[in-house]
Amino acid sequence: MADDHRDNATGVRRLGFGVSGPHASPLIRPETTVEMIHLAYALGIRLFDTGPAYGAGEGERRLGEALARIPTFDPIVATKVGILPGRGKNRARDFSPDGVRRSVEGSLKRLRRSRIDWLFLHGPAPHELTDKLIKTLGDLQREGRVVSLGVCGRGPELDIALQTGEFTHFMAPVNVGLTPEDMERLYRLRSAGELIGIETLAAAHPRFPWPRTAGSAWRLARSLMGWSSQRPPTPMMPDEALCWALGEGGAHRVVTTTSNREHLEANVLAVTNCGRGGLITG
Ligand SMILES: NC(=O)c1ccc[n+]([C@@H]2O[C@H](COP(=O)([O-])OP(=O)(O)OC[C@H]3O[C@@H](n4cnc5c(N)ncnc54)[C@H](OP(=O)(O)O)[C@@H]3O)[C@@H](O)[C@H]2O)c1
């Protein structure tokens, strides 16, 4: 069963802010990331996603720092396990029960929290979804370290995770570049739990952008290094891409990241206005 967060989100609450990429790197100063998180919060965003693999925990540290200065406990904090800090597509992985426990304890310290609201397996291969792993995740929930369990992926591993019946949150690319097979999978996922869209804006941009902002510089570097897992981009304006994901794409929420305050404000406005003024409705 999904938890209380499912489907409750409306308006700006359907947008999450990702603390990853340039926000976990020297391209952006920690204080600037903290300011962006505070702006996101002030604009009504309550879902914040990060992971220990982002900048070797730097994303989690910055999010922890920012949230410690917000005097409420209503944000949803999502982080991940399974991919170890490192570079590129060949980063080491650890989905072993001990590795997952160590990872969660490290995340809790960096995030300065006593529990993780949504814990995602970060791109597990199907064979990594073992009974021992599932049992450890259940134990972490019973111990109160984790509230809800999720899987972040883009292929058959999501189907296998769904079959276990243990996961309530599914994070996957949601954009117009998906195949009919992907779309059928998204439909199954959203019928079973909460579907959180990613790569919604990244897929709407050129793969080799002019490095105008820290975010576009980051994407350009990833593409040049061959680390980008994105499919070829599909031309769409950011507001259309967001509303498509939350409408036809079937996402309950979308997590995006940006290094640019105006982009953040535009994304909030777009999500708030989805379904009005001729944009695709959900
Ligand atoms: N992609 C993955 O593999 C993955 C995996 C797990 C979780 N996630 C989560 O998903 C989050 C989002 O990452 P994503 O890869 O899916 O990227 P995305 O949010 O779809 O796209 C981010 C890019 O879009 C640009 N952008 C944002 N708003 C814009 C606007 N209004 N106009 C023009 N450009 C805009 C940003 O550049 P500017 O800085 O210039 O705005 C940035 O380069 C991550 O932070 C993470 O929390 C992603």
The ligand as a Gaussian input file, in Angstrom:
#p B3LYP/6-31G(d) Opt

LIG

0 1
 N       18.575000      11.651000     -14.524000
 C       18.787000      10.650000     -13.689000
 O       19.445000       9.641000     -14.028000
 C       18.219000      10.702000     -12.302000
 C       18.255000       9.552000     -11.531000
 C       17.718000       9.569000     -10.274000
 C       17.131000      10.714000      -9.778000
 N       17.134000      11.844000     -10.522000
 C       16.547000      13.048000      -9.920000
 O       15.957000      13.856000     -10.903000
 C       16.417000      15.195000     -10.736000
 C       16.342000      15.905000     -12.049000
 O       17.390000      15.443000     -12.897000
 P       17.131000      15.119000     -14.410000
 O       18.323000      14.440000     -14.917000
 O       15.821000      14.450000     -14.522000
 O       17.108000      16.548000     -15.078000
 P       15.887000      17.571000     -15.414000
 O       15.407000      18.180000     -14.147000
 O       14.905000      16.953000     -16.313000
 O       16.678000      18.662000     -16.239000
 C       17.626000      19.455000     -15.615000
 C       18.173000      20.443000     -16.636000
 O       17.112000      21.258000     -17.095000
 C       17.525000      22.632000     -17.045000
 N       16.311000      23.398000     -16.672000
 C       15.560000      23.298000     -15.560000
 N       14.512000      24.132000     -15.604000
 C       14.619000      24.815000     -16.779000
 C       13.838000      25.842000     -17.403000
 N       12.718000      26.330000     -16.841000
 N       14.259000      26.309000     -18.599000
 C       15.370000      25.842000     -19.187000
 N       16.153000      24.874000     -18.649000
 C       15.762000      24.362000     -17.446000
 C       18.591000      22.705000     -16.009000
 O       19.557000      23.665000     -16.396000
 P       19.650000      25.083000     -15.635000
 O       20.489000      24.808000     -14.441000
 O       20.263000      25.965000     -16.644000
 O       18.252000      25.475000     -15.274000
 C       19.230000      21.320000     -16.036000
 O       20.355000      21.265000     -16.863000
 C       17.803000      15.056000     -10.156000
 O       18.203000      16.226000      -9.501000
 C       17.616000      13.898000      -9.222000
 O       17.091000      14.381000      -8.012000
 C       17.655000      11.854000     -11.778000

